[in-house]
Amino acid sequence: MKKLIFLLIGLLAGYCAFQWYMQTNTPQLIMVRTLQKEFNRAVDNYITALRQVAEPGLVVISDPEKAEGKIKEVRAKLQEIIVTLTEVKAIEKAKKLEQDIKVFCEKHQIN
């Protein structure tokens, strides 16, 4: 039974490693992934800033407007590159990112 469990864990680790190293990293996908990372970082900063603003008795050093600006910047960059994308996978990821940004902006009332 232990051998079977170790075999399954080994196969799972091998599959994960294969998927990780064999990802297609075309320039268009890299651009979209970079924008996705920037958006995620800006969302994290925005949420952290809102939490700090809500804590009473602390000197507020957070700046939610800066995070909003970064989100708007990512949205503008995405709109610029989305018209130039030709790969299907990159277009799908860009559309998903565009939808995520739209939902986030509507939820937090960011123009």
N, C-alpha and C positions, 0 to 999 in steps of 0.2 A: 504494500500500500504506500509506503514511504517513497519507493522508487517511482511509482506512478505520479505521486504529487510532485516530486522533484522534476520528473520529465515534463509534466504540464507547465510548471513554473519556468523551466528552461525554454520550452517552446514559446511560451508567452513573451518571455524576455527577448528571445530571438526575433519574434515577429515585430515587437515594438521597435527594436533596434533597426530592423530592416525598413520599416515604415519611416523611421526618423531620418535615416541616412539616404534613403532613396526618394525623398521628396523632390519634385521637380522645382527647381529654383530658377525660373526664367526671370528676366529683368522686370517684366510687367508684374509678375506675382510678388517679386521682392518689393516693388513700389507700393503695391496694395497692402502687403503685410506691414511695411514700415508705417503707412498711414494708420493701419489698425492699431499698432503699438502706440503711436502718438495719441490716438483717440482714447485708448484705454488709460494711458498715463494722465491725460487731461481730465478724464472722468474721475479717476482716483483723487486727483488734486482738488477737483471741484467738491466732491463729497467730503473730503477731509476739511476743506475750508468751511463748508456749511456746518459741520460738526463743531468746529472751533468757534464759530460765530455764536452757536447756540449755547455754549457753556458759559454760565454766569460767573462773574468775578475774575475772569481772565482778561489780560490785555490782548486784544485781538490783533494777531499778526498775520492772519490768513487773508487771502485775497481771492475771493471767488470770481471776480471780474477777470483776473488774469487767466484763470482756467476756462472761463467762457470765451475769452479771446482766442485761446488755443484751439478750442473746439470749433469755433467759426473758421479759424485758419485751416484746420484739417478738412472741414467741409468744402472750403473754397479750393484747396489743392485737389481734393477728390473730384470735384466737378470739372476741374481743368484736365485731369488725366483720364477721366472715364470716357471721354469722347475719342481718345487716341488708342484705347485698348483694342486689341484684335483677338487675343486668346480667350476662348470660352471660359476657362476656369478663372482667369483674372477678372473677366467681366462679371461672373457670378459672385465672386468674393467682393468686388467693388459695389455691386448692387446691394449685397447683404450689409456691407459697411454703411452705405448710404441710408439704408432703412434703419439701421441701429442709431445712426446719428439723428435722423429725423425723429424717431421715437423718443430718444433722450431729450432732444431740444423741446419737443412738445410737452413732455412730462415735467420738465423744469422751466418751462416758459422762457426759453432762450430764442431770440429772434435769429 
